[in-house]
């Protein structure tokens, strides 16, 4: 059975509510900082991984003959009309697909992390002001 003497003073309830709200705000700020740091690290790793992956992809495409077959699309249109299916197969066989996947993965991780970090920084700015 509850006693009426346990009902608190409205001023102390307001202090408790303010303390809880402050704690929630601090926790949101800490979480936003942690996510911003995580996304910053992902941006750094993706940027560092992008350059060597792109260099490796370009080197592999040059050594496999992909650049030669790809340049035929721009240079000799009459030759393409007659043997387009053999050229398409040669292009598909020589394409550095796995290397291109690594380049695209690094790019998309960079873009996704940059977008998320922008959101984290706006939440930090909003919570600090």
N, C-alpha and C positions, 0 to 999 in steps of 0.2 A: 504494500500500500504506500503510495507516494504521499509525502507530507508537503504542505504548502511552503514550509521553510526552505525547501530545496530549490525553489524557483529563484534564479539568480537576479541580480541587479541588472537592469537594462544597460547600464554603462559598461559593466564588465562583459556582458555578452557582445557589445559593440567592439570592445577591445579584442576579444577572442576572434571575432569575425575579421577584423582588420589584420590581426596577426596571421590568420589562416590565408587571407588574400595576399599578404606580403610574401608568405612562404611559397604560395603557388606561383607568384610572379617571379620570384628568385629561381624556382625550379624550371620555369619556362625559359628564363634567360640562360641558365646553365645548359639546358638541352639545346637551345639554338646555337650556343657557342660550340658545343660538342659536334653538332651536325655541320656547322660551318667549317670547323677544323677538319672533319672527316672528308667533306667534299673538296676542301682545299688540297688535301693530300691526294685525293683521286685525280684532281686536275693536274697536279704536278707529275704524278706517275704516268698519266695518259699522255701528257705533253712530252715527257722524256721517252716514252715508248713509241710515240708516233714517228719521230724523225728516223730512228734506225729501221723501223718497219717499212717506212716509205722508201728509204734508200735500198733496202734489201729487195723490195718488190720491184723497183725500177731496174736493179741489176739483174734480177731473175727474168724480167720481161725482155730485157735486151739479149740475154744469153739464150733464151728459149726461142727466139725468132718472132716473138709476139709483136715487137715493134715493127718488123718488116711487114707482117701481114696486116697490121693495123694501118700502116701508112698507105697500103694499096687502096683502102677505102677513100682516102682523100685525093690520091694522085691519078689513078687510072680507072675511070668509070666504065669505059668500053670493055676493059678486060673483066671487070666484075660482072657485067651482064651475061657473059658467056659461061663463066665458071663460078658462079656465086656459091653453089653448094659445096664445092671442094674448098673454096676459100673460107667459107664459114666453118667447115670442119677443121681446117688447119688452124684457124684462129681460136676455136674452142679447145683444141688439143694443146696449143702452146700458151694459153692464158694462165698466168700465175694465180689461180683461184685461192688457194690457202693463204698465200701471202697477202692478197687483197683483202681477205677476211680479217686478218690481223690489223691491217691499216684501218679498215672500217670500224673494227671493234674499238681501237684506240680513239678514233675520232668520235664515235658515239658516246663512249664513256666520258670523254672530255666535254662534249656538248651537254650531256645529261647532268654531269656534276656542276658545270657552270650555271645551268638553269637552277638547280637546287640550291647552290650556294648563294645565288642572287636572292632567292626567297628567304634563306636563312639570315642573310645580312639585312634584308628589309624587316624581318621580325626583330632582329637585334636593335635596329634603329628605332623601330616602333616602341619596343619595350624600354629603351633608354630615354626616350623623349617624353 
